[in-house]
Each structure stands twice: as C-alpha cells, then as structure tokens.
Amino acid sequence: MQIIYQNINRCYWLILCLLMSMAAHAYEGKYNFRVDSLYFSITSATSPAVEIVGCGSGVSGDMVVPSTVSHNDTTYTITSIGNRAFYECAALTSVSLPNTIETIGVGAFLGCNGLTSFSIPDGVTKIKSEAFMECQNLAAVSFPNSVTKIGIGAFYRCPSLSSVTLPTSLTTIETNLFRECTGLTTVSIPSSVQDIGYAAFKDCHSLKTVTIPDGVTNISGYAFQNCYALTSVIIPNSVTTIWNGAFLDCHSLKSVTLPNQLTTIDNSVFQRCTSLSSVSIPSSVTTIGYLAFQNCTSLPSITIPSSVKTIGVWAFHNCTSLTSVSLPSSLTELGEYAFSSCTSLPTVTLPNSIRYIAEETFSDCTNLDSIAFPPYLKRIELRAFAGCKKLTSVTLPSSLRRINEGAFADCSSLKTLTIPASVWSIGDEAFSDCTSLTAVTTLIENTFATDSATFSEKTYQNATLYVPKVAAKDYKKTVCWKLFKNIVVMPGNYICTSDTTLTNDSQLDLPLDLENDDPVQALQFNLMLPRGVTLSAASLTARANGLKLSYEQQSDTTYTFTLKSTTSSAISAGEGALLNLSLNISSNMESGNYDLKLLDILMTTPTDKAYSVSDKKSTLTIADYLLGDVNADGLVNVTDIVVLAKKLVGAEVAVFVQKNAEINNDGLINITDLVLLAKMIVNAENDAKKQLFTR
C-alpha cells in the first residue's frame, strides 16, 4: 500500500508542476481589478470579498496587505491569497497579512527568497500545498491555532527554517511538509496530530530531537529519512503503524523506544542507522520487514520477542557489532541474507519452529563458531553458511533432507562434519574450500552421487570419510564419495525397537535393543513418541550393568536419554535388550499406524571414539478395541488367559491392554476377569463347533 501511495505522490507532483507552468503563461486577464501593485479577483459579490491573485513586477521590500480594498464604490474584504499570488517575488522582504485572511493558496509565496520570517495571521484556517516552498531565507514562521490544514510541501526546501511550533488544531502533517528544511533543528508537534505524512521531515539534516505526541497513530514512509542529527526518538503507544524507511539513514540515532501496539517493523525502517545501539521490540510485533535494521553497525544485541513469526530478507545484514541474538520459538520464516555479514556474531541457536534456512542467511558471519540446528530442519539453502570461517564442527539434525549449493563453502576452519541418514541431496560445492576438514561422517545408507566439486581436492586427499557398514561398497564406487583417499567403515552399531500392536487406553512395556560390533561405554539418543503416547518409566536390563541411566523430557513428545558408565566397564559386543520403556497409550488415540523414532543416536567406545548411528523408527499400531484381546494380537484365545494370569501374579508381560482385560467392566483387573475370559473363550469355541455341526 505504501508503494501505491508513493506512485500517487509522484503523479501529484508532475500534475502540479504542469498546472503551475500553465498558470505562469496564463496569468494575464485572470483578475477583476488592480489596486496599486496588487491584482484582485472577486470571490463574492453579495458579501463583497476578494482574493489577491497576483502582484506587479516591481514589488519589493516590506509589504502591508490591507484588510479591505475599494473598487467602483464597493469595499471588498480581502479573505485569501490566491495560487501563486506572490510567486518568485524575490525582492519581497516581509509581508504583513490582515486577520481577514482565511486561506493561503497553492504556491502563494513559492520562491520568495527575500522573506526571512512570516507571521500567519489569526483567522487563517488553511495553508495550501507549496505555499512557502523554496523560500531559501525563511528562518522563522509562526502559526495561529486557527490553522487546521497545512498542505503538501508547504515548506518544502526552506533550508533556513530552524524552529517550528505547529498549531494545536492540526491533525495531519502532510507529505513533504518540511522536506529538505536542512536547517531545522527543533519541531514541536501538538497532541492533536494523528498522522505524520510521507517524507514529512525527510532530509532535515539538522533535526536533533523530535517528540512524537501520544495520539499519533501513523508514521508514513520516509517521514524522517536522512535526519542525520537525530539522536533519539520516543514513539508513543498510540502509534500502530510505522511505514517503510521512516528513519532510514538517521546516522546519529542511538536509541528507539517502539510502541506496544506495533505489529510490523516495516521495510528499511531503521536501515543504515549506524549509531543505533539500543532498540526494544515490543511483544506485539509479528513481522520484522525487509532491510529493517540493515547496516545498523553499532547494534550489539537484539532480543526478538516470542510474538515474531517472520524476519524479512536482509533484515539484520551487516550489523557488524551484533554479538547476541535471541530467536523465539514462534519464528517460522527467516529471510534470505537476514543475518549475513554479522561479523561479530559468535553463536546462533535456531528455534524448533524453523523448517529451512534460506539463501545466505548467515553467510560471511566470520566469527560464528557454533550453530544449534533445530530438530525438524528440512533444507539448508544456497550458501546459507558460506564464509563462516570460525566454524569448526557441524552436526546436522536427523530431519535434514537437502544441503544445497555452497551451503558451507569457504568454512575454512571446519574440521569435522556429520551428515545424517535422512539427507538425499547435496548440492555442488556444498563444502568447497573447507580446507581444514579432517573427518567427514556420513550416516546415509542409500548412497547417491554428488558433484565432484562438493568437497575440495584438499579434503579428498587429507580427510577421512567414515561410512556405514551396510553401504561401504556403494560409497567406494560412487561420485563424489569414491574420491576420498581414506575411507573407513564404521562398526555396525544399531539401537532399535520392534513393531508393536495394541489398543488405545493401554500400557506397553517396550524393550529397546542394542546390537553392537564394538564395546559401548556411553550412549545418547532422543526418543520421539507419537502424540497420545507418554513415557511413564524406563529401566535398564542386566546387559547394561555398570551404566547409569538418566532421561529428560524435552517436549510433549520427545525425551533425551543418556547412558554412561560409572566405572571402566562397557557393554560387550553382541545384541539384546538394553532397557525397557513403560508407555501409556491415551484413550483418545485413533486406530492406525504411528511412528516411534530414535534420533540423534551417539555411541562412545571405551577409547572415547564417538560414533553417530543412523536414526531408527518402528511402527506402533493402535488396533480397534477388542474385548478379551489382552495382548493386542488381534485374537482372543488361550494366550490371552496366560497373559492375564501372569499380570495378576505380578509377572512381567510385554504387552497388556487393560481396557481389553476388564471383562466385566467394573474398573478392576482381578480373578473374576480371568474366569469370565476363560468362559468367553470356551463359549466362543462351543459356538463355533455348533455352527460347524449344523452345516
């Protein structure tokens, strides 16, 4: 909408200039009579009134305009100064207007370079567009409170104007009103003002302070652009919109307090405010626009509130002093180049809500040495981290699908890299010029070819490529992987769970199995459960003797498990259950298949060698409710009697569905249910025999 407004504004100026040019040639004859050096046009014959429409070429010095003028025995009240009435009367040094004047017309005093001050008389209600435009020496102007409107560009290019107190009846500061008033140092804006127009104070290079009163709701585009001396601005809570470029290139602006109703920090609002060191973003803001803080080279930190969903393209580009940024969990879109060339930024934690990292988002962040990737990240786009020369290690999340062209190019300090099993595409030069790489671990089991320029020649010669045991042969014959001089096959270490079927509103004891070729002294992984399934307990088996278990809930569905040796002991090579998980299944879960995932698996050997292991998932099937199907195998038979009996005596069972075991629906599981279950099975068998006999 702001762009449309700018185009309308340009059209307005073109049309206005054309009309004024036509008026300059059509002036003669556009009046009713002349008295001395002034030309008059009658505006009312019943209540005799006239306006001044022009002046003689010899007008100079001080002029006093009378309140009345007589012609043909009629006395007329002078009520207005017409359009271009004193246009370019450069020799005019002062004008005194009577209180009968109500309107000052378009361009009335345009180009009157001899005027040094002007007192608008009490009674004037409207000053039209360009009325005092390009009055080069006009240093002071006073307004009566009767003025309700001052038109577009009325004081445009009045470079000597130093101070302005606007009338208390004014509601709008119009477009270009004081634009290029390069000497203006102070302006008093009354509380009646609601709207500050497009480029209203643009290029007021000397304006040091401005107080925007409570009551202003809108600050239009480029309103204070190029106010080089402006050091601080307090924006009241009444302001709901600040349009693009409002404070663009305010090089001395140090601090800003934004209103608590603001929802958008628009494009380029604070772009190139090179002294800005403090800004508080309110919790009402949902969008930070394109180039909003670009080149704010003194900004040391920024806290982005939890309301923000979008950070636009180039928003914080080249904020070279930025050492800390807090990104909220609400953030879903991080634009291209958003933090590129933030050369002091040492670390970044991306929120879980981010699904992709856009083109060059963090490129040339030369001090960045740590990145915490979100667990659900799908794509890293073109050159997203290119030129991050202090980055030493990258462990990508198990959700990642694509690493695009040049994503980590020229990360010259990068030493280790782990590529998760989920990746199915790596772009050209993704890791080119990563000349310090010594170890590349890939967990991809379904090998695919990539361009030979994915890594640098130095990496192929010097780095070791660690590949999964199951895909070792494929890596050794596939580009670019086969170009690595040193390829090491990782041990076949796997941790997994079995597919399981049960019903809702039940409990499940699920074993977690470990198969390992090498001894394991420590193990860490994330367990992601489907919604509706919760973890009630976890316990180690005898195979994990000597290890200590701890786990922590990270979200509604995710738990982090850590197993560490308390001594020098380790889990011997072999296979078998490592721990048991007790799960509760919600009664609200619908029947169907659900994924149970083991993610970010890291195993450590007694020699402190760490292995990343491919993610694993199993299927948890929620079957339809079937009374008597105690073990959730879809059948009601003698096996269910055995499982229920074991449960009643406290023996361990793998799957037990309480809802299906409550045969008499009394809320209890006891011997009565066992008896009824046995009868139900016997009766069912007898019914089946009868049907067979009848046939």
NORHULIN-V55355 format. One record per residue. N is the residue number from 1. RES is the residue in one small letter. PHI is phi as a letter, one per 30 degrees, with the letter a starting at -180 (999 if undefined). Layout:
n=N res=RES phi=PHI
n=N res=RES phi=PHI
This chain:
n=1 res=m phi=999
n=2 res=q phi=d
n=3 res=i phi=d
n=4 res=i phi=d
n=5 res=y phi=d
n=6 res=q phi=d
n=7 res=n phi=d
n=8 res=i phi=d
n=9 res=n phi=d
n=10 res=r phi=d
n=11 res=c phi=d
n=12 res=y phi=e
n=13 res=w phi=d
n=14 res=l phi=d
n=15 res=i phi=d
n=16 res=l phi=d
n=17 res=c phi=d
n=18 res=l phi=d
n=19 res=l phi=d
n=20 res=m phi=d
n=21 res=s phi=d
n=22 res=m phi=d
n=23 res=a phi=d
n=24 res=a phi=d
n=25 res=h phi=c
n=26 res=a phi=c
n=27 res=y phi=d
n=28 res=e phi=e
n=29 res=g phi=j
n=30 res=k phi=c
n=31 res=y phi=a
n=32 res=n phi=c
n=33 res=f phi=a
n=34 res=r phi=b
n=35 res=v phi=b
n=36 res=d phi=h
n=37 res=s phi=c
n=38 res=l phi=c
n=39 res=y phi=c
n=40 res=f phi=b
n=41 res=s phi=b
n=42 res=i phi=d
n=43 res=t phi=c
n=44 res=s phi=a
n=45 res=a phi=c
n=46 res=t phi=d
n=47 res=s phi=c
n=48 res=p phi=e
n=49 res=a phi=b
n=50 res=v phi=b
n=51 res=e phi=b
n=52 res=i phi=d
n=53 res=v phi=c
n=54 res=g phi=a
n=55 res=c phi=b
n=56 res=g phi=d
n=57 res=s phi=d
n=58 res=g phi=c
n=59 res=v phi=d
n=60 res=s phi=a
n=61 res=g phi=i
n=62 res=d phi=c
n=63 res=m phi=b
n=64 res=v phi=c
n=65 res=v phi=c
n=66 res=p phi=d
n=67 res=s phi=d
n=68 res=t phi=b
n=69 res=v phi=b
n=70 res=s phi=c
n=71 res=h phi=a
n=72 res=n phi=h
n=73 res=d phi=i
n=74 res=t phi=c
n=75 res=t phi=c
n=76 res=y phi=c
n=77 res=t phi=d
n=78 res=i phi=d
n=79 res=t phi=c
n=80 res=s phi=a
n=81 res=i phi=c
n=82 res=g phi=d
n=83 res=n phi=e
n=84 res=r phi=h
n=85 res=a phi=e
n=86 res=f phi=c
n=87 res=y phi=e
n=88 res=e phi=h
n=89 res=c phi=d
n=90 res=a phi=d
n=91 res=a phi=d
n=92 res=l phi=d
n=93 res=t phi=c
n=94 res=s phi=a
n=95 res=v phi=b
n=96 res=s phi=c
n=97 res=l phi=c
n=98 res=p phi=d
n=99 res=n phi=d
n=100 res=t phi=d
n=101 res=i phi=d
n=102 res=e phi=c
n=103 res=t phi=b
n=104 res=i phi=c
n=105 res=g phi=d
n=106 res=v phi=e
n=107 res=g phi=i
n=108 res=a phi=e
n=109 res=f phi=b
n=110 res=l phi=e
n=111 res=g phi=i
n=112 res=c phi=d
n=113 res=n phi=d
n=114 res=g phi=d
n=115 res=l phi=d
n=116 res=t phi=c
n=117 res=s phi=a
n=118 res=f phi=a
n=119 res=s phi=c
n=120 res=i phi=d
n=121 res=p phi=d
n=122 res=d phi=d
n=123 res=g phi=j
n=124 res=v phi=d
n=125 res=t phi=c
n=126 res=k phi=b
n=127 res=i phi=c
n=128 res=k phi=d
n=129 res=s phi=e
n=130 res=e phi=i
n=131 res=a phi=e
n=132 res=f phi=b
n=133 res=m phi=e
n=134 res=e phi=h
n=135 res=c phi=d
n=136 res=q phi=d
n=137 res=n phi=c
n=138 res=l phi=d
n=139 res=a phi=c
n=140 res=a phi=b
n=141 res=v phi=b
n=142 res=s phi=c
n=143 res=f phi=c
n=144 res=p phi=d
n=145 res=n phi=d
n=146 res=s phi=d
n=147 res=v phi=d
n=148 res=t phi=c
n=149 res=k phi=b
n=150 res=i phi=b
n=151 res=g phi=d
n=152 res=i phi=e
n=153 res=g phi=i
n=154 res=a phi=e
n=155 res=f phi=b
n=156 res=y phi=d
n=157 res=r phi=i
n=158 res=c phi=c
n=159 res=p phi=d
n=160 res=s phi=c
n=161 res=l phi=d
n=162 res=s phi=c
n=163 res=s phi=b
n=164 res=v phi=b
n=165 res=t phi=c
n=166 res=l phi=d
n=167 res=p phi=d
n=168 res=t phi=d
n=169 res=s phi=c
n=170 res=l phi=d
n=171 res=t phi=c
n=172 res=t phi=b
n=173 res=i phi=c
n=174 res=e phi=d
n=175 res=t phi=e
n=176 res=n phi=h
n=177 res=l phi=e
n=178 res=f phi=c
n=179 res=r phi=d
n=180 res=e phi=i
n=181 res=c phi=d
n=182 res=t phi=d
n=183 res=g phi=c
n=184 res=l phi=d
n=185 res=t phi=c
n=186 res=t phi=b
n=187 res=v phi=b
n=188 res=s phi=c
n=189 res=i phi=c
n=190 res=p phi=d
n=191 res=s phi=d
n=192 res=s phi=d
n=193 res=v phi=d
n=194 res=q phi=c
n=195 res=d phi=b
n=196 res=i phi=c
n=197 res=g phi=d
n=198 res=y phi=e
n=199 res=a phi=h
n=200 res=a phi=e
n=201 res=f phi=b
n=202 res=k phi=e
n=203 res=d phi=i
n=204 res=c phi=d
n=205 res=h phi=d
n=206 res=s phi=c
n=207 res=l phi=d
n=208 res=k phi=c
n=209 res=t phi=b
n=210 res=v phi=b
n=211 res=t phi=c
n=212 res=i phi=c
n=213 res=p phi=d
n=214 res=d phi=d
n=215 res=g phi=k
n=216 res=v phi=d
n=217 res=t phi=c
n=218 res=n phi=b
n=219 res=i phi=c
n=220 res=s phi=d
n=221 res=g phi=e
n=222 res=y phi=i
n=223 res=a phi=e
n=224 res=f phi=b
n=225 res=q phi=e
n=226 res=n phi=i
n=227 res=c phi=d
n=228 res=y phi=d
n=229 res=a phi=c
n=230 res=l phi=d
n=231 res=t phi=c
n=232 res=s phi=a
n=233 res=v phi=b
n=234 res=i phi=c
n=235 res=i phi=c
n=236 res=p phi=d
n=237 res=n phi=d
n=238 res=s phi=d
n=239 res=v phi=d
n=240 res=t phi=c
n=241 res=t phi=b
n=242 res=i phi=b
n=243 res=w phi=d
n=244 res=n phi=e
n=245 res=g phi=i
n=246 res=a phi=e
n=247 res=f phi=b
n=248 res=l phi=e
n=249 res=d phi=i
n=250 res=c phi=d
n=251 res=h phi=d
n=252 res=s phi=c
n=253 res=l phi=d
n=254 res=k phi=c
n=255 res=s phi=b
n=256 res=v phi=b
n=257 res=t phi=c
n=258 res=l phi=c
n=259 res=p phi=d
n=260 res=n phi=d
n=261 res=q phi=c
n=262 res=l phi=d
n=263 res=t phi=c
n=264 res=t phi=b
n=265 res=i phi=c
n=266 res=d phi=d
n=267 res=n phi=e
n=268 res=s phi=i
n=269 res=v phi=e
n=270 res=f phi=c
n=271 res=q phi=e
n=272 res=r phi=h
n=273 res=c phi=d
n=274 res=t phi=d
n=275 res=s phi=c
n=276 res=l phi=d
n=277 res=s phi=c
n=278 res=s phi=b
n=279 res=v phi=b
n=280 res=s phi=c
n=281 res=i phi=c
n=282 res=p phi=d
n=283 res=s phi=d
n=284 res=s phi=d
n=285 res=v phi=d
n=286 res=t phi=c
n=287 res=t phi=b
n=288 res=i phi=c
n=289 res=g phi=d
n=290 res=y phi=e
n=291 res=l phi=i
n=292 res=a phi=e
n=293 res=f phi=b
n=294 res=q phi=e
n=295 res=n phi=i
n=296 res=c phi=d
n=297 res=t phi=d
n=298 res=s phi=c
n=299 res=l phi=d
n=300 res=p phi=d
n=301 res=s phi=a
n=302 res=i phi=b
n=303 res=t phi=c
n=304 res=i phi=c
n=305 res=p phi=d
n=306 res=s phi=d
n=307 res=s phi=d
n=308 res=v phi=d
n=309 res=k phi=c
n=310 res=t phi=b
n=311 res=i phi=c
n=312 res=g phi=d
n=313 res=v phi=e
n=314 res=w phi=i
n=315 res=a phi=e
n=316 res=f phi=b
n=317 res=h phi=e
n=318 res=n phi=i
n=319 res=c phi=d
n=320 res=t phi=d
n=321 res=s phi=c
n=322 res=l phi=d
n=323 res=t phi=c
n=324 res=s phi=b
n=325 res=v phi=b
n=326 res=s phi=c
n=327 res=l phi=c
n=328 res=p phi=d
n=329 res=s phi=d
n=330 res=s phi=d
n=331 res=l phi=d
n=332 res=t phi=c
n=333 res=e phi=b
n=334 res=l phi=c
n=335 res=g phi=d
n=336 res=e phi=e
n=337 res=y phi=i
n=338 res=a phi=e
n=339 res=f phi=b
n=340 res=s phi=d
n=341 res=s phi=i
n=342 res=c phi=d
n=343 res=t phi=d
n=344 res=s phi=c
n=345 res=l phi=d
n=346 res=p phi=c
n=347 res=t phi=a
n=348 res=v phi=b
n=349 res=t phi=c
n=350 res=l phi=d
n=351 res=p phi=d
n=352 res=n phi=d
n=353 res=s phi=d
n=354 res=i phi=d
n=355 res=r phi=c
n=356 res=y phi=b
n=357 res=i phi=c
n=358 res=a phi=d
n=359 res=e phi=e
n=360 res=e phi=h
n=361 res=t phi=e
n=362 res=f phi=b
n=363 res=s phi=d
n=364 res=d phi=i
n=365 res=c phi=d
n=366 res=t phi=d
n=367 res=n phi=c
n=368 res=l phi=d
n=369 res=d phi=b
n=370 res=s phi=b
n=371 res=i phi=b
n=372 res=a phi=c
n=373 res=f phi=d
n=374 res=p phi=d
n=375 res=p phi=d
n=376 res=y phi=c
n=377 res=l phi=d
n=378 res=k phi=c
n=379 res=r phi=b
n=380 res=i phi=c
n=381 res=e phi=d
n=382 res=l phi=e
n=383 res=r phi=h
n=384 res=a phi=e
n=385 res=f phi=b
n=386 res=a phi=d
n=387 res=g phi=i
n=388 res=c phi=d
n=389 res=k phi=d
n=390 res=k phi=c
n=391 res=l phi=d
n=392 res=t phi=c
n=393 res=s phi=b
n=394 res=v phi=b
n=395 res=t phi=c
n=396 res=l phi=d
n=397 res=p phi=d
n=398 res=s phi=d
n=399 res=s phi=d
n=400 res=l phi=d
n=401 res=r phi=c
n=402 res=r phi=b
n=403 res=i phi=c
n=404 res=n phi=d
n=405 res=e phi=e
n=406 res=g phi=i
n=407 res=a phi=e
n=408 res=f phi=b
n=409 res=a phi=e
n=410 res=d phi=i
n=411 res=c phi=d
n=412 res=s phi=d
n=413 res=s phi=c
n=414 res=l phi=d
n=415 res=k phi=c
n=416 res=t phi=b
n=417 res=l phi=b
n=418 res=t phi=b
n=419 res=i phi=c
n=420 res=p phi=d
n=421 res=a phi=d
n=422 res=s phi=d
n=423 res=v phi=d
n=424 res=w phi=b
n=425 res=s phi=a
n=426 res=i phi=b
n=427 res=g phi=d
n=428 res=d phi=e
n=429 res=e phi=h
n=430 res=a phi=e
n=431 res=f phi=b
n=432 res=s phi=d
n=433 res=d phi=i
n=434 res=c phi=d
n=435 res=t phi=d
n=436 res=s phi=c
n=437 res=l phi=e
n=438 res=t phi=c
n=439 res=a phi=b
n=440 res=v phi=b
n=441 res=t phi=c
n=442 res=t phi=c
n=443 res=l phi=c
n=444 res=i phi=d
n=445 res=e phi=c
n=446 res=n phi=c
n=447 res=t phi=d
n=448 res=f phi=b
n=449 res=a phi=d
n=450 res=t phi=b
n=451 res=d phi=d
n=452 res=s phi=d
n=453 res=a phi=d
n=454 res=t phi=e
n=455 res=f phi=c
n=456 res=s phi=d
n=457 res=e phi=e
n=458 res=k phi=d
n=459 res=t phi=d
n=460 res=y phi=e
n=461 res=q phi=d
n=462 res=n phi=c
n=463 res=a phi=d
n=464 res=t phi=c
n=465 res=l phi=c
n=466 res=y phi=c
n=467 res=v phi=b
n=468 res=p phi=d
n=469 res=k phi=e
n=470 res=v phi=d
n=471 res=a phi=b
n=472 res=a phi=e
n=473 res=k phi=d
n=474 res=d phi=d
n=475 res=y phi=d
n=476 res=k phi=d
n=477 res=k phi=b
n=478 res=t phi=c
n=479 res=v phi=d
n=480 res=c phi=c
n=481 res=w phi=d
n=482 res=k phi=d
n=483 res=l phi=d
n=484 res=f phi=d
n=485 res=k phi=d
n=486 res=n phi=c
n=487 res=i phi=c
n=488 res=v phi=c
n=489 res=v phi=d
n=490 res=m phi=d
n=491 res=p phi=e
n=492 res=g phi=d
n=493 res=n phi=c
n=494 res=y phi=b
n=495 res=i phi=b
n=496 res=c phi=a
n=497 res=t phi=b
n=498 res=s phi=c
n=499 res=d phi=d
n=500 res=t phi=b
n=501 res=t phi=b
n=502 res=l phi=a
n=503 res=t phi=c
n=504 res=n phi=d
n=505 res=d phi=h
n=506 res=s phi=b
n=507 res=q phi=c
n=508 res=l phi=b
n=509 res=d phi=c
n=510 res=l phi=c
n=511 res=p phi=d
n=512 res=l phi=c
n=513 res=d phi=c
n=514 res=l phi=b
n=515 res=e phi=c
n=516 res=n phi=b
n=517 res=d phi=d
n=518 res=d phi=c
n=519 res=p phi=e
n=520 res=v phi=b
n=521 res=q phi=c
n=522 res=a phi=b
n=523 res=l phi=b
n=524 res=q phi=b
n=525 res=f phi=a
n=526 res=n phi=c
n=527 res=l phi=c
n=528 res=m phi=c
n=529 res=l phi=c
n=530 res=p phi=d
n=531 res=r phi=d
n=532 res=g phi=j
n=533 res=v phi=c
n=534 res=t phi=b
n=535 res=l phi=c
n=536 res=s phi=c
n=537 res=a phi=a
n=538 res=a phi=b
n=539 res=s phi=b
n=540 res=l phi=d
n=541 res=t phi=c
n=542 res=a phi=d
n=543 res=r phi=d
n=544 res=a phi=c
n=545 res=n phi=e
n=546 res=g phi=j
n=547 res=l phi=c
n=548 res=k phi=c
n=549 res=l phi=c
n=550 res=s phi=b
n=551 res=y phi=b
n=552 res=e phi=b
n=553 res=q phi=d
n=554 res=q phi=c
n=555 res=s phi=a
n=556 res=d phi=e
n=557 res=t phi=b
n=558 res=t phi=b
n=559 res=y phi=b
n=560 res=t phi=c
n=561 res=f phi=c
n=562 res=t phi=b
n=563 res=l phi=c
n=564 res=k phi=b
n=565 res=s phi=d
n=566 res=t phi=d
n=567 res=t phi=b
n=568 res=s phi=d
n=569 res=s phi=d
n=570 res=a phi=b
n=571 res=i phi=d
n=572 res=s phi=d
n=573 res=a phi=e
n=574 res=g phi=l
n=575 res=e phi=a
n=576 res=g phi=k
n=577 res=a phi=d
n=578 res=l phi=c
n=579 res=l phi=a
n=580 res=n phi=c
n=581 res=l phi=c
n=582 res=s phi=c
n=583 res=l phi=c
n=584 res=n phi=c
n=585 res=i phi=c
n=586 res=s phi=d
n=587 res=s phi=d
n=588 res=n phi=d
n=589 res=m phi=d
n=590 res=e phi=d
n=591 res=s phi=d
n=592 res=g phi=k
n=593 res=n phi=c
n=594 res=y phi=b
n=595 res=d phi=d
n=596 res=l phi=c
n=597 res=k phi=c
n=598 res=l phi=c
n=599 res=l phi=b
n=600 res=d phi=h
n=601 res=i phi=d
n=602 res=l phi=b
n=603 res=m phi=c
n=604 res=t phi=b
n=605 res=t phi=d
n=606 res=p phi=d
n=607 res=t phi=c
n=608 res=d phi=i
n=609 res=k phi=d
n=610 res=a phi=c
n=611 res=y phi=c
n=612 res=s phi=d
n=613 res=v phi=c
n=614 res=s phi=e
n=615 res=d phi=d
n=616 res=k phi=b
n=617 res=k phi=b
n=618 res=s phi=b
n=619 res=t phi=c
n=620 res=l phi=c
n=621 res=t phi=c
n=622 res=i phi=c
n=623 res=a phi=d
n=624 res=d phi=d
n=625 res=y phi=d
n=626 res=l phi=b
n=627 res=l phi=e
n=628 res=g phi=j
n=629 res=d phi=d
n=630 res=v phi=d
n=631 res=n phi=c
n=632 res=a phi=h
n=633 res=d phi=c
n=634 res=g phi=i
n=635 res=l phi=b
n=636 res=v phi=c
n=637 res=n phi=a
n=638 res=v phi=d
n=639 res=t phi=d
n=640 res=d phi=d
n=641 res=i phi=d
n=642 res=v phi=d
n=643 res=v phi=d
n=644 res=l phi=d
n=645 res=a phi=d
n=646 res=k phi=e
n=647 res=k phi=d
n=648 res=l phi=d
n=649 res=v phi=c
n=650 res=g phi=i
n=651 res=a phi=d
n=652 res=e phi=d
n=653 res=v phi=b
n=654 res=a phi=d
n=655 res=v phi=b
n=656 res=f phi=b
n=657 res=v phi=c
n=658 res=q phi=d
n=659 res=k phi=e
n=660 res=n phi=d
n=661 res=a phi=d
n=662 res=e phi=d
n=663 res=i phi=d
n=664 res=n phi=c
n=665 res=n phi=h
n=666 res=d phi=c
n=667 res=g phi=i
n=668 res=l phi=b
n=669 res=i phi=c
n=670 res=n phi=b
n=671 res=i phi=d
n=672 res=t phi=d
n=673 res=d phi=d
n=674 res=l phi=d
n=675 res=v phi=d
n=676 res=l phi=d
n=677 res=l phi=d
n=678 res=a phi=d
n=679 res=k phi=d
n=680 res=m phi=d
n=681 res=i phi=d
n=682 res=v phi=d
n=683 res=n phi=d
n=684 res=a phi=d
n=685 res=e phi=d
n=686 res=n phi=d
n=687 res=d phi=d
n=688 res=a phi=d
n=689 res=k phi=d
n=690 res=k phi=e
n=691 res=q phi=d
n=692 res=l phi=d
n=693 res=f phi=d
n=694 res=t phi=d
n=695 res=r phi=d
